[in-house]
Amino acid sequence: MTDMNGADEPNEPIEPSLEEQIEALKAEVQAAKDQALRGLAEAENTRRRAERETNDARAYAIQKFARDLLDAADGLGRALQHSPKDSQDPQVKNLVLGIEMTEKALQNAFERNGLKRVAPEKGAKFDPNLHQAMMEQADPDLPPGSVVMLAQPGYELFGRIVRPAMVAVTPKAPAPKAATDGYAAGDASPAGESVDQKA
């Protein structure tokens, strides 16, 4: 519309239709929902990170103490291996029983505090993350790279190796030799012969 001076009057703002308003509100709700989900995911990530850092701090705090206790556990284990279990002397029997109970109590304390024993059975696959090979020992009944004997158990604390298990393993299979097409290393190949003939 034009006024009396002939100038155009400004257009009145057009109100959005009901459908447009509904769509705008839906978009706002979706944006708010996305923001809330992002906030929840971030809070969960923060909680997990804090839990992991707490476990790491706890593990680092007791790792040296746990490593020192392993010597005592090894000593008890060796004492049990070499103890006279068949002795008829009641004092010796009580001594052996006392060592067994002490060793079991120590292992239970380890378990309660997250320190787990790593003792692979004969025939288990060698795992360099958990085991340390002390020597190779052939065993025709086992495939290459298998544990033959446990020399010393290892321990892990909250998934971290404090000490690897010391083991003997079967040797790995020899690598296949490269194909030589029937020619020894010093022999000329057919291609070499043709080059020599041309020269």
Buried (B, 14 or more C-beta within 10 A) or exposed (E): EEEEEEEEEEEEEEEEEEEEEEEEEEEEEEEEEEEEEEEEEEEEEEEEEEEEEEBEEBBEEBBEEBBEBBEEBEEBBEBBEEBEEEEEEEEBBEBBEEBBEBBEEBBEEBEEBBBBBBBBEBEBEBBEEBBBBBEEBEBEEBEBBBBBBBEBBBBBBBEEBBBBBBBBBBEEEEEEEEEEEEEEEEEEEEEEEEEEEEE
